Amino acid sequence: MPDSRVEEVRLTRFSHGAGCACKLAAGDLTEVLARLAPPSYPSEVLVSPETGDDAAVYLLPGGDAIVQTVDFFTPIVDDPFDWGRIAATNALSDVYAMGGRPITALNLVAWPIAELPVDVLALVLEGGAAVAAEAGVAIVGGHSIHDPEPKYGMAVTGLVDAGRIVRNSTMRSGDRLFLTKPLGLGITSTAVKAGRASAEQIAAAVEVMTTLNRAAAEAMTEVGVSGATDVTGFGLIGHLHIAVKAAGVAATIDASAVPFLAGTAELASAGMIPGGTSSNHAFVDPHTDWGDLSELEQMMLADAQTSGGMLIAVPRERVAALRAALGARGVPASEVGGIETGPAGRIGIRGRLGRNTPDGQGRSR
């Protein structure tokens, strides 16, 4: 969104990382949480942090439940309006991953007021508001602080039918895995920060990161899937490992079926690997049989995503129904693997990475 007020501002230079790649590494977070005394939850807490799921769910009187989540990060692109759109889309995604519908949000802002004009912040908030309006979400307030590094995101509340919650911990042996957005967002975002991404690559990444997972959530709840998670900072392999470990099963990924943004391999070869991706690789490496993949290909599969797609586990007998439900809503999806009996959390990779799809949008192969 061009604006004369911000044409000289390059937001990504204020960021030490890029989007969800700024998250604490999964290994570090696991170590910290392991030091805390296990909390005792009331029976109304239907989904807690114990399974590493996308959001918490609390049962209300009458059978409905609320979904609660929060997400914020540093600038991932230089356009403030687009950053706001991406951050809001990403924050809403955890509610969709639970099969829920977001209803309200609170803005979270950290801002270097002496270095960045408030006009820039206004554009960030306008971007977040545009996505909230598209999703039918009311922004009902927020909180802001001074900070030398700008950050923006949302705390989101949603609703879900308590009997139709979609969890990450209920994937079952025999399920097939579908991915609804291409990978490569972390690598592309790092290239943006380094000034190495083309205008076409930036536009393609922004388009993916600002696409709500609402339609994918509607499709999976309509069909009745086994489980799901959205793919964000811990990457495809990291989020899958967390899910199958919680479910007590293993998984196989067909590397040739995984879609990537156009140019991801070239950017990765040029060294555009975010720190979060390297941390993801270290986290999943002990639990992953990489097969014939090179180290660079492994990094691409472990890439830290921001506002990525849904990873959906569906019983074989409902695969056709899920394809139809996604297709009817215009959601591209690739069948990338399956769930199987095996050591909890173990992931096997077969094949080599395929070529980018012609349009870079990760359409089904």
C-alpha positions in Angstrom: 0.0 0.0 0.0 2.1 3.0 -1.2 2.0 6.0 1.1 4.1 9.1 1.0 4.3 9.2 4.8 6.2 5.9 4.9 8.1 5.7 1.6 11.5 6.3 3.3 10.9 3.7 6.1 12.3 0.2 5.8 10.6 -1.6 8.6 12.6 -4.9 8.4 15.8 -3.1 9.3 14.3 -2.6 12.8 13.8 -6.4 13.2 16.4 -8.9 14.5 14.5 -11.6 12.7 11.5 -12.2 10.4 7.9 -12.9 11.5 7.4 -16.2 13.3 11.1 -17.0 12.9 11.5 -14.7 15.9 9.8 -17.2 18.1 11.8 -18.9 20.9 13.2 -22.1 19.5 11.0 -25.1 20.2 13.8 -26.8 22.1 14.4 -23.8 24.3 10.7 -23.4 25.0 10.4 -27.1 25.9 13.3 -26.8 28.3 11.8 -23.7 30.0 8.3 -25.2 30.4 9.7 -28.4 31.8 11.1 -26.5 34.8 7.6 -25.3 35.7 5.4 -27.2 38.1 2.6 -29.0 36.0 -0.5 -26.8 36.4 -3.8 -28.2 37.5 -6.6 -27.3 35.2 -10.3 -27.3 35.9 -12.5 -29.8 34.0 -13.8 -26.9 31.8 -10.3 -26.6 30.2 -10.8 -28.9 27.2 -7.5 -28.2 25.4 -4.5 -27.1 27.4 -0.8 -26.6 26.7 -0.1 -30.2 27.6 -0.5 -31.3 23.9 1.2 -28.3 22.3 -1.9 -27.5 20.5 -2.6 -24.2 18.6 -4.9 -22.6 21.2 -6.6 -23.2 24.5 -10.3 -24.2 24.7 -12.6 -23.5 27.7 -16.1 -25.0 28.0 -18.9 -22.5 28.7 -22.2 -23.4 30.3 -24.6 -24.7 27.6 -22.1 -26.6 25.5 -20.3 -23.9 23.5 -16.6 -23.3 24.2 -14.3 -20.3 23.8 -10.9 -20.5 22.0 -8.1 -18.3 23.2 -4.8 -17.5 21.5 -2.2 -14.8 21.1 0.5 -14.0 18.6 2.7 -11.1 17.7 6.1 -10.6 15.9 8.5 -8.1 14.5 8.2 -6.7 10.9 8.3 -9.3 8.2 7.9 -7.0 5.3 8.7 -3.3 4.8 5.1 -2.2 3.9 3.4 -1.4 7.2 -0.1 -2.1 6.0 0.9 -5.5 4.7 2.8 -6.2 8.0 -0.5 -5.5 9.9 -2.4 -7.7 7.5 0.0 -10.6 7.9 0.2 -10.3 11.7 -3.6 -10.3 12.0 -4.1 -13.2 9.6 -1.5 -15.2 11.5 -3.0 -14.5 14.9 -6.5 -15.6 13.8 -5.1 -18.8 12.3 -4.8 -20.6 15.6 -8.6 -20.3 16.2 -9.3 -21.7 12.7 -6.9 -24.6 13.4 -9.1 -25.7 16.3 -12.2 -25.7 14.1 -13.4 -22.4 15.7 -14.6 -19.0 14.6 -12.7 -15.9 15.8 -15.1 -13.2 17.2 -13.0 -10.6 19.0 -9.4 -9.4 19.1 -7.1 -7.1 21.1 -4.2 -5.3 19.4 -0.7 -5.8 20.9 1.8 -3.1 20.0 5.4 -2.4 20.9 6.8 0.7 19.2 10.0 2.8 19.1 8.2 6.1 19.1 11.3 8.2 18.7 12.5 6.2 15.6 9.3 5.4 13.8 6.5 7.9 13.2 3.0 7.2 14.5 1.8 7.5 10.9 3.6 4.1 10.3 1.9 2.6 13.3 -1.5 3.8 12.1 -0.9 2.0 8.8 0.0 -1.2 10.6 -3.2 -1.0 12.7 -5.2 -0.3 9.5 -3.8 -3.5 8.0 -4.8 -5.5 11.0 -8.3 -3.9 11.0 -8.8 -4.8 7.3 -8.2 -8.4 8.0 -10.3 -8.4 11.1 -13.2 -6.9 9.1 -12.7 -9.6 6.4 -12.9 -12.3 9.1 -15.9 -10.7 10.9 -13.8 -10.1 14.0 -14.4 -7.1 16.3 -11.2 -5.4 17.5 -12.3 -4.3 21.0 -9.2 -2.7 22.4 -5.5 -3.5 23.0 -2.3 -2.6 24.8 0.8 -0.7 23.7 4.3 -0.2 25.1 7.5 1.6 24.1 10.1 -0.8 22.7 13.3 -0.3 20.6 12.1 -3.0 18.2 8.6 -2.7 16.7 6.2 -5.6 17.3 2.5 -6.1 16.4 -0.1 -8.9 16.8 -3.3 -9.8 18.4 -4.9 -11.7 21.3 -7.9 -13.5 19.8 -11.0 -15.1 21.3 -13.2 -17.4 19.2 -16.1 -19.8 19.6 -16.2 -23.5 18.8 -18.8 -26.3 19.2 -17.4 -28.3 22.2 -18.3 -31.5 20.4 -16.4 -30.6 17.1 -13.1 -29.3 18.4 -10.2 -30.1 16.0 -7.1 -31.1 17.9 -3.5 -31.8 16.9 -3.4 -34.8 19.3 -6.0 -36.9 17.7 -4.3 -37.9 14.4 -4.7 -41.6 13.8 -2.7 -44.3 12.0 -4.0 -44.6 8.4 -4.8 -40.9 8.1 -3.6 -39.0 5.1 -2.0 -35.5 5.5 -3.0 -32.5 3.4 -1.2 -29.1 3.4 -3.0 -26.0 2.2 -0.3 -23.4 1.7 3.2 -23.7 0.2 6.4 -23.6 2.3 9.3 -21.1 1.9 7.8 -18.2 3.7 10.6 -18.0 6.2 13.3 -18.2 3.6 11.5 -15.6 1.5 11.1 -13.3 4.5 14.8 -13.5 5.3 15.5 -12.6 1.7 13.2 -9.5 2.1 15.2 -8.4 5.1 18.4 -8.9 3.2 17.1 -7.1 0.1 17.5 -10.2 -2.0 13.8 -11.0 -2.8 12.3 -9.8 -6.0 9.1 -7.8 -6.2 7.3 -10.9 -7.6 8.6 -13.1 -4.7 7.5 -10.5 -2.1 4.0 -10.2 -3.7 3.6 -14.0 -3.8 4.6 -14.4 -0.1 2.3 -11.6 1.0 -0.6 -13.1 -0.9 -0.1 -16.4 0.9 0.5 -14.9 4.3 -2.7 -12.7 4.1 -5.0 -15.5 3.0 -7.2 -16.5 5.9 -7.3 -20.2 6.9 -11.1 -19.7 7.4 -12.1 -21.6 4.3 -9.8 -24.5 5.1 -11.2 -24.7 8.6 -14.8 -24.7 7.3 -13.9 -27.6 4.9 -12.3 -29.7 7.6 -15.1 -29.3 10.1 -17.7 -30.0 7.4 -16.0 -33.3 6.5 -15.0 -34.3 10.0 -11.2 -34.9 10.1 -9.0 -36.7 12.6 -6.9 -33.7 13.5 -5.1 -30.6 12.3 -2.5 -27.9 13.1 -1.5 -24.7 11.4 2.0 -24.5 10.1 3.8 -21.5 11.6 7.1 -20.8 13.4 8.1 -24.4 14.1 7.7 -25.3 10.5 6.0 -28.3 8.8 8.2 -30.9 10.4 8.2 -29.2 13.8 4.5 -28.8 14.1 3.9 -32.4 12.7 6.4 -33.8 15.3 4.5 -32.1 18.1 1.2 -33.4 16.8 2.2 -37.0 16.3 4.1 -37.1 19.6 0.9 -36.0 21.4 -1.2 -38.5 19.4 1.2 -41.4 20.1 1.8 -42.1 16.4 4.4 -41.6 13.7 4.3 -40.0 10.2 5.8 -40.1 6.8 6.2 -37.1 4.5 6.6 -37.4 0.7 9.1 -34.7 0.0 8.2 -34.6 -3.7 4.6 -33.7 -2.9 5.4 -30.7 -0.6 4.7 -27.3 -2.4 7.1 -24.4 -2.2 6.9 -20.7 -3.2 8.6 -20.1 -6.5 12.3 -19.4 -6.0 12.6 -20.9 -2.5 15.4 -23.3 -3.5 17.4 -20.5 -5.1 17.1 -18.2 -2.1 18.0 -21.1 0.3 21.1 -21.9 -1.8 22.0 -18.2 -1.5 22.1 -18.5 2.3 18.7 -17.0 3.0 18.0 -19.4 5.9 16.4 -17.8 9.0 17.7 -18.6 12.4 14.3 -20.0 13.3 14.6 -22.5 10.5 18.0 -23.7 11.8 16.5 -24.0 15.3 13.6 -26.0 13.9 16.0 -28.4 12.2 17.9 -29.0 15.5 14.6 -29.6 17.3 13.3 -32.2 14.9 16.6 -33.8 13.7 16.7 -36.5 16.5 13.2 -37.6 15.6 13.4 -37.5 11.8 14.8 -39.9 9.2 15.6 -37.5 6.4 16.1 -40.2 3.8 18.0 -39.0 0.8 17.5 -35.3 1.4 20.5 -33.0 1.3 21.1 -30.6 4.3 19.7 -27.7 2.2 16.5 -29.7 1.4 16.1 -30.6 5.1 16.3 -26.9 5.9 13.6 -26.1 3.4 11.3 -28.7 4.9 12.0 -27.3 8.4 11.5 -23.7 7.3 9.9 -21.4 9.9 6.6 -20.2 8.4 4.6 -17.1 9.2 0.8 -17.4 8.6 1.2 -20.7 6.9 -1.4 -23.2 5.9 -3.3 -25.9 7.6 -1.9 -29.4 8.0 -4.9 -31.7 8.1 -5.1 -35.4 9.0 -8.1 -37.1 7.4 -9.2 -40.8 7.4 -8.7 -42.5 4.0 -12.4 -42.9 3.5 -12.9 -39.2 3.8 -10.1 -38.1 1.5 -12.4 -37.5 -1.5 -14.8 -35.6 0.7 -12.0 -33.3 2.0 -10.7 -32.7 -1.5 -14.2 -31.8 -2.7 -14.9 -29.5 0.3 -11.5 -27.7 -0.1 -12.0 -27.4 -3.9 -15.5 -26.0 -3.5 -14.0 -23.2 -1.4 -11.1 -22.5 -3.7 -8.5 -23.8 -1.3 -5.4 -25.4 -2.9 -4.2 -28.5 -1.1 -1.4 -31.0 -1.6 -1.5 -34.6 -0.1 2.0 -34.7 1.5 2.1 -37.8 3.5 0.3 -40.0 6.1 0.1 -41.1 9.7 1.2 -44.6 10.7 1.9 -46.8 13.7 5.4 -46.2 15.1 7.4 -44.5 17.8 5.5 -41.5 19.0 6.7 -38.3 17.2 8.9 -40.1 14.7 8.8 -38.7 11.1 10.2 -40.4 8.0 10.9 -38.5 4.8 10.9 -40.3 1.5 11.7 -38.9 -1.9 13.4 -35.7 -2.9 11.9 -32.2 -3.1 9.9 -31.6 -6.3 10.0 -28.6 -8.5 8.1 -25.5 -7.7 4.6 -25.4 -9.1 4.3 -22.9 -12.0 2.3 -20.4 -10.2 4.1 -20.7 -6.9 0.9 -21.2 -5.0 1.3 -24.8 -4.1 -1.5 -26.3 -6.1 -2.2 -30.0 -5.7 0.0 -32.3 -7.7 
